[in-house]
């Protein structure tokens, strides 16, 4: 009886994944007929007004805001939630428009004190780890580095939906390679890339079951210290960097901060968390507030829509 229920659940899950993929694929094909700027703004609008509320993103965003900013007025929460969904939509359609994204990356403004450190390190053949988060559009940062001649690799986690993951992998490979799939084989290739004196781009703002509790928005969040550990082990620069979406919703400024001073993996990673938090506070709608970042927390009760 139990096996039959499990088979039924598995079948329903596969049907749900197929429907999600089919719907997204149809929308993607239709939007591809539009000019890039119109395509990006249109999918941002669709995600804010239709997709986000339907798939539950709005509720999750509000729960995170309630946990981090319990005294924030509901009107502000509502506005930030909608703007966050809009940014998610823009980010997604940008990823699935790899040729246009690369072209846009050539126009992005690259600046900040860490940029010169990056150039100097690469001129000397020293490896560099660029650390960012699910903020703005992190693949605009990766694409911008690649089109400027930096041999930049990145670690990625496959999507749960296999059909969706197939087109996702094709898109991010068109943005640039090498890419290292999370797992033993990918990690081995990634370390080889880094040890050869090249650039590695990583994200640190996802919940990690085997991470350590570090502060993020004054709350404990399990965080991986692997970026700092690699920087110390392979004598790499560790530079926080962020692709910040500009007010027109299309253009980006990519900011490279000063390298993190070597100390302990825990202290260095906390500085990375603090750096990202500062950027998120400056641009509240550009971080992926749908993340279950604080799984250690006591969940807030139901939040009204």
C-alpha positions as a Markdown table, in Angstrom:
| # | Residue | x | y | z |
|---|---|---|---|---|
| 1 | Unk | 0.0 | 0.0 | 0.0 |
| 2 | Unk | 2.8 | 2.4 | 1.0 |
| 3 | Unk | 4.7 | 1.6 | -2.2 |
| 4 | Unk | 1.6 | 2.4 | -4.3 |
| 5 | Unk | 1.3 | 5.8 | -2.5 |
| 6 | Unk | 4.9 | 6.5 | -3.1 |
| 7 | Unk | 4.6 | 5.7 | -6.8 |
| 8 | Unk | 1.5 | 7.9 | -7.1 |
| 9 | Unk | 3.3 | 10.8 | -5.4 |
| 10 | Unk | 6.3 | 10.4 | -7.6 |
| 11 | Unk | 4.1 | 10.3 | -10.7 |
| 12 | Unk | 2.2 | 13.4 | -9.7 |
| 13 | Unk | 5.5 | 15.2 | -9.0 |
| 14 | Unk | 6.8 | 14.3 | -12.5 |
| 15 | Unk | 3.5 | 15.5 | -14.0 |
| 16 | Unk | 3.9 | 18.8 | -12.1 |
| 17 | Unk | 7.4 | 19.2 | -13.2 |
| 18 | Unk | 6.5 | 18.6 | -16.8 |
| 19 | Unk | 3.7 | 21.1 | -16.6 |
| 20 | Unk | 6.0 | 23.7 | -15.1 |
| 21 | Unk | 8.6 | 23.2 | -17.8 |
| 22 | Unk | 6.1 | 23.2 | -20.6 |
| 23 | Unk | 4.5 | 26.5 | -19.4 |
| 24 | Unk | 7.9 | 28.1 | -18.9 |
| 25 | Unk | 9.2 | 26.9 | -22.3 |
| 26 | Unk | 6.1 | 28.3 | -24.1 |
| 27 | Unk | 6.5 | 31.7 | -22.4 |
| 28 | Unk | 10.2 | 31.7 | -23.1 |
| 29 | Unk | 9.6 | 31.1 | -26.8 |
| 30 | Unk | 7.0 | 33.8 | -27.0 |
| 31 | Unk | 9.2 | 36.3 | -25.2 |
| 32 | Unk | 12.1 | 35.5 | -27.4 |
| 33 | Unk | 10.2 | 37.3 | -30.2 |
| 34 | Unk | 10.5 | 40.5 | -28.3 |
| 35 | Unk | 13.4 | 42.9 | -28.3 |
| 36 | Unk | 15.7 | 42.3 | -25.3 |
| 37 | Unk | 14.7 | 45.3 | -23.2 |
| 38 | Unk | 11.0 | 44.7 | -23.8 |
| 39 | Unk | 11.5 | 41.0 | -23.0 |
| 40 | Unk | 13.2 | 41.7 | -19.7 |
| 41 | Unk | 10.7 | 44.3 | -18.5 |
| 42 | Unk | 7.7 | 42.1 | -19.7 |
| 43 | Unk | 8.9 | 39.0 | -17.8 |
| 44 | Unk | 9.6 | 41.2 | -14.7 |
| 45 | Unk | 6.0 | 42.4 | -14.8 |
| 46 | Unk | 4.6 | 38.9 | -15.3 |
| 47 | Unk | 6.6 | 37.5 | -12.4 |
| 48 | Unk | 5.6 | 40.3 | -10.1 |
| 49 | Unk | 1.9 | 40.2 | -10.9 |
| 50 | Unk | 1.2 | 36.6 | -11.8 |
| 51 | Unk | 4.0 | 34.0 | -11.4 |
| 52 | Unk | 5.3 | 35.1 | -8.0 |
| 53 | Unk | 2.0 | 35.1 | -6.2 |
| 54 | Unk | 0.8 | 31.9 | -7.9 |
| 55 | Unk | 3.9 | 29.8 | -7.0 |
| 56 | Unk | 4.2 | 31.1 | -3.5 |
| 57 | Unk | 7.2 | 33.4 | -3.8 |
| 58 | Unk | 5.3 | 36.4 | -2.4 |
| 59 | Unk | 4.4 | 34.5 | 0.8 |
| 60 | Unk | 7.9 | 33.3 | 1.4 |
| 61 | Unk | 9.4 | 36.8 | 0.8 |
| 62 | Unk | 7.0 | 38.2 | 3.3 |
| 63 | Unk | 7.9 | 35.5 | 5.9 |
| 64 | Unk | 11.6 | 36.4 | 5.6 |
| 65 | Unk | 10.8 | 40.1 | 5.9 |
| 66 | Unk | 8.7 | 39.4 | 8.9 |
| 67 | Unk | 11.6 | 37.5 | 10.5 |
| 68 | Unk | 14.3 | 40.0 | 9.7 |
| 69 | Unk | 12.3 | 43.3 | 9.9 |
| 70 | Unk | 9.4 | 42.6 | 12.2 |
| 71 | Unk | 8.6 | 46.3 | 12.6 |
| 72 | Unk | 8.6 | 47.1 | 8.9 |
| 73 | Unk | 5.3 | 48.6 | 7.8 |
| 74 | Unk | 3.2 | 46.3 | 5.7 |
| 75 | Unk | 3.0 | 48.8 | 2.9 |
| 76 | Unk | 6.8 | 48.7 | 2.7 |
| 77 | Unk | 6.9 | 44.9 | 2.9 |
| 78 | Unk | 4.3 | 44.7 | 0.1 |
| 79 | Unk | 6.2 | 47.1 | -2.1 |
| 80 | Unk | 9.6 | 45.3 | -1.5 |
| 81 | Unk | 8.0 | 41.9 | -2.1 |
| 82 | Unk | 6.6 | 43.0 | -5.5 |
| 83 | Unk | 9.9 | 44.7 | -6.5 |
| 84 | Unk | 11.8 | 41.5 | -5.5 |
| 85 | Unk | 9.6 | 39.4 | -7.7 |
| 86 | Unk | 10.1 | 41.8 | -10.6 |
| 87 | Unk | 13.9 | 41.5 | -10.2 |
| 88 | Unk | 13.6 | 37.7 | -10.1 |
| 89 | Unk | 11.7 | 37.7 | -13.4 |
| 90 | Unk | 14.2 | 40.0 | -15.0 |
| 91 | Unk | 17.1 | 37.9 | -13.8 |
| 92 | Unk | 15.5 | 34.7 | -15.0 |
| 93 | Unk | 14.8 | 35.9 | -18.5 |
| 94 | Unk | 18.3 | 37.4 | -18.7 |
| 95 | Unk | 19.8 | 34.0 | -17.9 |
| 96 | Unk | 17.7 | 32.4 | -20.7 |
| 97 | Unk | 18.8 | 35.2 | -23.1 |
| 98 | Unk | 22.5 | 34.3 | -23.0 |
| 99 | Unk | 23.6 | 36.0 | -26.2 |
| 100 | Unk | 21.9 | 39.3 | -25.2 |
| 101 | Unk | 23.2 | 38.9 | -21.6 |
| 102 | Unk | 26.8 | 38.7 | -22.9 |
| 103 | Unk | 26.2 | 41.8 | -25.1 |
| 104 | Unk | 24.8 | 43.6 | -22.1 |
| 105 | Unk | 27.7 | 42.6 | -20.0 |
| 106 | Unk | 30.1 | 44.4 | -22.3 |
| 107 | Unk | 28.2 | 47.6 | -21.4 |
| 108 | Unk | 28.2 | 47.0 | -17.6 |
| 109 | Unk | 30.3 | 49.5 | -15.7 |
| 110 | Unk | 33.1 | 47.7 | -13.8 |
| 111 | Unk | 34.5 | 49.6 | -10.9 |
| 112 | Unk | 35.6 | 49.5 | -7.2 |
| 113 | Unk | 39.0 | 49.1 | -5.4 |
| 114 | Unk | 39.0 | 45.3 | -5.8 |
| 115 | Unk | 39.1 | 45.6 | -9.6 |
| 116 | Unk | 42.7 | 46.7 | -9.6 |
| 117 | Unk | 43.6 | 44.0 | -7.1 |
| 118 | Unk | 42.0 | 41.5 | -9.5 |
| 119 | Unk | 44.0 | 42.7 | -12.5 |
| 120 | Unk | 47.3 | 42.8 | -10.6 |
| 121 | Unk | 46.8 | 39.2 | -9.3 |
| 122 | Unk | 45.9 | 37.9 | -12.7 |
| 123 | Unk | 48.9 | 39.6 | -14.2 |
| 124 | Unk | 51.1 | 37.7 | -11.7 |
| 125 | Unk | 49.3 | 34.4 | -12.3 |
| 126 | Unk | 47.8 | 34.5 | -8.8 |
| 127 | Unk | 44.3 | 32.8 | -8.4 |
| 128 | Unk | 41.3 | 34.9 | -7.4 |
| 129 | Unk | 38.0 | 33.9 | -5.9 |
| 130 | Unk | 35.2 | 36.3 | -6.6 |
| 131 | Unk | 32.4 | 35.9 | -4.0 |
| 132 | Unk | 28.9 | 37.2 | -4.6 |
| 133 | Unk | 25.3 | 36.2 | -3.7 |
| 134 | Unk | 21.9 | 35.8 | -5.4 |
| 135 | Unk | 21.8 | 39.5 | -5.8 |
| 136 | Unk | 21.1 | 41.7 | -8.8 |
| 137 | Unk | 22.2 | 39.3 | -11.5 |
| 138 | Unk | 25.3 | 37.3 | -10.5 |
| 139 | Unk | 25.7 | 35.9 | -14.0 |
| 140 | Unk | 26.1 | 39.4 | -15.3 |
| 141 | Unk | 29.1 | 39.6 | -13.1 |
| 142 | Unk | 30.5 | 36.3 | -14.5 |
| 143 | Unk | 29.7 | 37.2 | -18.1 |
| 144 | Unk | 31.3 | 40.6 | -17.6 |
| 145 | Unk | 34.5 | 39.0 | -16.3 |
| 146 | Unk | 34.6 | 36.6 | -19.2 |
| 147 | Unk | 34.1 | 39.2 | -22.0 |
| 148 | Unk | 36.8 | 41.3 | -20.4 |
| 149 | Unk | 39.3 | 38.4 | -20.8 |
| 150 | Unk | 39.3 | 36.9 | -17.4 |
| 151 | Unk | 39.3 | 33.1 | -17.5 |
| 152 | Unk | 36.5 | 32.7 | -15.0 |
| 153 | Unk | 35.0 | 29.4 | -13.9 |
| 154 | Unk | 31.9 | 28.9 | -11.7 |
| 155 | Unk | 30.4 | 26.3 | -9.5 |
| 156 | Unk | 26.7 | 25.6 | -10.0 |
| 157 | Unk | 24.0 | 23.4 | -8.6 |
| 158 | Unk | 21.7 | 21.6 | -11.0 |
| 159 | Unk | 18.0 | 22.4 | -10.9 |
| 160 | Unk | 15.7 | 19.8 | -9.4 |
| 161 | Unk | 13.4 | 19.7 | -12.5 |
| 162 | Unk | 15.5 | 17.7 | -15.0 |
| 163 | Unk | 13.8 | 19.1 | -18.1 |
| 164 | Unk | 14.1 | 22.7 | -16.8 |
| 165 | Unk | 17.8 | 21.9 | -15.8 |
| 166 | Unk | 18.6 | 20.8 | -19.4 |
| 167 | Unk | 17.7 | 24.2 | -20.9 |
| 168 | Unk | 19.2 | 26.0 | -17.9 |
| 169 | Unk | 22.6 | 24.3 | -18.4 |
| 170 | Unk | 22.5 | 25.1 | -22.1 |
| 171 | Unk | 21.9 | 28.8 | -21.3 |
| 172 | Unk | 24.6 | 29.2 | -18.7 |
| 173 | Unk | 27.1 | 27.4 | -20.9 |
| 174 | Unk | 26.4 | 29.9 | -23.7 |
| 175 | Unk | 27.1 | 32.7 | -21.2 |
| 176 | Unk | 30.5 | 31.2 | -20.6 |
| 177 | Unk | 32.6 | 28.3 | -19.5 |
| 178 | Unk | 34.1 | 26.5 | -17.6 |
| 179 | Unk | 31.3 | 25.5 | -15.4 |
| 180 | Unk | 31.7 | 23.0 | -12.5 |
| 181 | Unk | 28.7 | 21.0 | -11.5 |
| 182 | Unk | 28.4 | 20.5 | -7.8 |
| 183 | Unk | 29.7 | 17.1 | -6.8 |
| 184 | Unk | 33.0 | 15.3 | -6.5 |
| 185 | Unk | 33.9 | 15.5 | -10.2 |
| 186 | Unk | 33.0 | 19.2 | -10.4 |
| 187 | Unk | 34.9 | 20.0 | -7.3 |
| 188 | Unk | 38.1 | 18.3 | -8.6 |
| 189 | Unk | 37.9 | 20.3 | -11.9 |
| 190 | Unk | 37.2 | 23.5 | -10.0 |
| 191 | Unk | 40.3 | 23.1 | -7.7 |
| 192 | Unk | 42.4 | 22.4 | -10.8 |
| 193 | Unk | 41.1 | 25.6 | -12.4 |
| 194 | Unk | 41.9 | 27.6 | -9.3 |
| 195 | Unk | 45.3 | 26.2 | -8.8 |
| 196 | Unk | 46.2 | 27.1 | -12.3 |
| 197 | Unk | 46.0 | 30.8 | -11.3 |
| 198 | Unk | 42.6 | 31.6 | -12.8 |
| 199 | Unk | 39.4 | 33.2 | -11.5 |
| 200 | Unk | 36.6 | 31.3 | -9.7 |
| 201 | Unk | 33.2 | 32.9 | -9.1 |
| 202 | Unk | 31.1 | 31.5 | -6.2 |
| 203 | Unk | 28.0 | 32.3 | -4.2 |
| 204 | Unk | 27.8 | 32.1 | -0.5 |
| 205 | Unk | 24.2 | 32.9 | 0.5 |
| 206 | Unk | 22.5 | 29.6 | 0.5 |
| 207 | Unk | 21.7 | 27.5 | 3.5 |
| 208 | Unk | 24.3 | 24.8 | 3.9 |
| 209 | Unk | 23.4 | 21.9 | 6.2 |
| 210 | Unk | 27.1 | 21.3 | 7.0 |
| 211 | Unk | 27.9 | 25.0 | 7.3 |
| 212 | Unk | 28.6 | 26.9 | 10.5 |
| 213 | Unk | 26.2 | 29.4 | 12.2 |
| 214 | Unk | 27.3 | 32.9 | 11.2 |
| 215 | Unk | 25.4 | 36.2 | 11.4 |
| 216 | Unk | 23.4 | 37.4 | 8.4 |
| 217 | Unk | 21.0 | 40.3 | 9.2 |
| 218 | Unk | 21.8 | 39.7 | 12.9 |
| 219 | Unk | 20.4 | 36.2 | 12.7 |
| 220 | Unk | 22.3 | 32.9 | 12.7 |
| 221 | Unk | 22.5 | 31.3 | 9.2 |
| 222 | Unk | 24.3 | 28.1 | 8.4 |
| 223 | Unk | 27.1 | 29.2 | 6.0 |
| 224 | Unk | 29.8 | 27.4 | 4.1 |
| 225 | Unk | 33.4 | 28.5 | 4.8 |
| 226 | Unk | 34.8 | 26.7 | 1.8 |
| 227 | Unk | 35.5 | 29.9 | -0.2 |
| 228 | Unk | 37.7 | 31.3 | 2.6 |
| 229 | Unk | 39.3 | 27.9 | 3.2 |
| 230 | Unk | 40.2 | 27.6 | -0.5 |
| 231 | Unk | 41.6 | 31.2 | -0.5 |
| 232 | Unk | 43.9 | 30.3 | 2.4 |
| 233 | Unk | 44.9 | 26.9 | 1.1 |
| 234 | Unk | 45.7 | 28.1 | -2.5 |
| 235 | Unk | 46.9 | 31.6 | -1.7 |
| 236 | Unk | 44.0 | 33.2 | -3.6 |
| 237 | Unk | 42.6 | 36.7 | -3.3 |
| 238 | Unk | 39.1 | 36.7 | -1.9 |
| 239 | Unk | 37.1 | 39.6 | -3.4 |
| 240 | Unk | 33.4 | 40.4 | -2.8 |
| 241 | Unk | 31.7 | 41.7 | -5.9 |
| 242 | Unk | 28.2 | 42.5 | -6.9 |
| 243 | Unk | 26.3 | 43.2 | -10.2 |
| 244 | Unk | 23.8 | 45.9 | -9.2 |
| 245 | Unk | 20.8 | 46.5 | -11.4 |
| 246 | Unk | 20.4 | 50.2 | -12.2 |
| 247 | Unk | 17.1 | 52.2 | -12.0 |
| 248 | Unk | 16.3 | 51.6 | -15.7 |
| 249 | Unk | 16.0 | 47.9 | -14.9 |
| 250 | Unk | 18.4 | 46.9 | -17.7 |
| 251 | Unk | 21.9 | 48.3 | -17.0 |
| 252 | Unk | 24.4 | 47.1 | -14.4 |
| 253 | Unk | 27.2 | 48.5 | -12.3 |
| 254 | Unk | 29.6 | 45.8 | -11.1 |
| 255 | Unk | 31.3 | 46.7 | -7.9 |
| 256 | Unk | 34.5 | 45.0 | -6.7 |
| 257 | Unk | 35.3 | 45.6 | -3.0 |
| 258 | Unk | 38.7 | 45.3 | -1.4 |
| 259 | Unk | 40.0 | 41.8 | -0.9 |
| 260 | Unk | 39.2 | 40.1 | 2.4 |
| 261 | Unk | 42.3 | 40.1 | 4.6 |
| 262 | Unk | 43.5 | 36.6 | 5.4 |
| 263 | Unk | 42.7 | 35.4 | 8.9 |
| 264 | Unk | 40.5 | 32.4 | 9.8 |
| 265 | Unk | 37.9 | 30.8 | 7.6 |
| 266 | Unk | 35.1 | 31.8 | 10.1 |
| 267 | Unk | 36.2 | 35.4 | 10.4 |
| 268 | Unk | 36.7 | 35.8 | 6.6 |
| 269 | Unk | 33.3 | 34.3 | 5.8 |
| 270 | Unk | 31.6 | 36.5 | 8.4 |
| 271 | Unk | 33.1 | 39.5 | 6.5 |
| 272 | Unk | 31.7 | 38.1 | 3.3 |
| 273 | Unk | 28.2 | 37.9 | 5.0 |
| 274 | Unk | 28.5 | 41.4 | 6.3 |
| 275 | Unk | 29.5 | 42.7 | 2.8 |
| 276 | Unk | 26.5 | 41.1 | 1.2 |
| 277 | Unk | 24.2 | 42.3 | 3.9 |
| 278 | Unk | 25.4 | 45.9 | 3.4 |
| 279 | Unk | 24.6 | 45.6 | -0.3 |
| 280 | Unk | 21.2 | 44.1 | 0.3 |
| 281 | Unk | 20.3 | 46.8 | 2.8 |
| 282 | Unk | 21.1 | 49.4 | 0.1 |
| 283 | Unk | 19.1 | 47.5 | -2.6 |
| 284 | Unk | 16.4 | 45.6 | -0.7 |
| 285 | Unk | 14.6 | 44.3 | -3.8 |
| 286 | Unk | 17.7 | 42.9 | -5.5 |
| 287 | Unk | 18.4 | 39.9 | -3.2 |
| 288 | Unk | 16.6 | 36.6 | -3.6 |
| 289 | Unk | 14.3 | 36.8 | -0.6 |
| 290 | Unk | 12.7 | 33.6 | -1.6 |
| 291 | Unk | 15.7 | 31.7 | -0.2 |
| 292 | Unk | 15.1 | 29.6 | 2.9 |
| 293 | Unk | 18.3 | 31.2 | 4.2 |
| 294 | Unk | 17.5 | 31.0 | 7.9 |
| 295 | Unk | 16.4 | 27.4 | 8.4 |
| 296 | Unk | 17.7 | 27.5 | 11.9 |
| 297 | Unk | 15.1 | 30.0 | 12.9 |
| 298 | Unk | 11.8 | 29.4 | 14.6 |
| 299 | Unk | 9.4 | 30.0 | 11.8 |
| 300 | Unk | 7.1 | 33.0 | 12.0 |
| 301 | Unk | 3.5 | 32.2 | 11.9 |
| 302 | Unk | 1.3 | 32.7 | 8.9 |
| 303 | Unk | 1.6 | 36.0 | 7.1 |
| 304 | Unk | -1.3 | 37.7 | 5.6 |
| 305 | Unk | -1.1 | 38.4 | 1.8 |
